[in-house]
Amino acid sequence: MSPLPEVSAGNTEPLYNIGVVARMTGVSMATLRAWERRYDFPEAERTAGGHRLYSERDVLRLRWVKERIEDGMQTAQAINALRHQETTGHLVQIPQAYAKFEAPFPEPGAHLGRFQRQLFDALVQRDFQAADVVLGESLAASTAEDLILEVIGPTFAQIGEAWEAGQINIAVEHLTTNYLRQKLLMWMLSSAPPRTVHPIILACAPNEWHEGSLLILGALLRRRRWPVAYLGQATPLHDLANFVRDLHPSLVILAAMTESSAMELIEWPQWLPEAAQTGSPIIGYGGRIFVRQPEWRLRIAGTYLGDDLRAAIENIERML
């Protein structure tokens, strides 16, 4: 019997939903659910909403069991054999027989540029099944945070650039960005339970419809277990003010990409006078306009969060 690949403790973080794991292992979602009911295997974590989340270790264990079944074992025997090897300490490095399992788990960050190009190509060709496979492979090859920042973020930008250059039409632009939007919202909702602290409100400026960066920021914050109230596109300031009074957030983040939407943000202290006077809640802002034209930072009250999303996350966590 082939030994079980050794999996370090660092690979036990729950990262992947059941659909991704089904594609990574070749074990159907129905079978994964059935194995959990019958054999308590694998022991998936659950989100607050009850969705299953699996780790890299779970993926390797599932692949090991699947190969044993393909060799002729019964399912129960294969799972018992796996548990026996684990409990008796017979864990070794991945042997030659398991070399095919090494590919999905290279060093973190490897191949992300290739995955980004593959994702863009699949989306503009409207091949969403291929896009799902690329995202699944990306998750296996890197951290979820690197996937979001190095694959999804640049793909959002490339789609916008392709539309501006006339390489894709507005229908394709809407279709592809909505696909990415749904993925980010799903990850935002299915992340681990948040900390028990006041939430962070995320809102685009009035008349600002470009929410890609804000969605990415929301997904990253939820990955780090910060509670998020995502309001999204074109949020009127008077509605935002009412929401802030009801929710008592720790931080409000406002996004603007253009001069016209940044102009709208100049007025936020009129709608949130207590925040302007006391600094509670903290009001942060960011977006493309503040990077390309830094003078706009002098016109907006509040805290500028930084020139990119990594800087924004670091500044947010420092403030909180």
Buried (B, 14 or more C-beta within 10 A) or exposed (E): EBBBBEBEEEBEBBBBBBBBBBBBBEBEBEBBEEBBEEBEBBEBBEBEEEBBBBBBBBBBBBBBBBBBBEEEBEBEEBBBBBBEBEEEEEEEEBEEEBEEBEEBBEEEBEBBEBBBBBBBBBBBEEEEEBBBBBBBBBBBBBBBBBBBBBBBBBBBBBBBEBBEEEEBEEEBBEBBBEBBBEBBBBBBBBBBEBEEEBBBBBBBBBBBEBBBBBBBBBBBBBBBEBBBBBBBBBBBBEEBBEBBEEBEBBBBBBBBBBEEBBBBBEEBBEBBEEBBEEEEBBBBBBBBBBBEEEEBBEEBBBBBBBBEBEEBBEBBEEEB
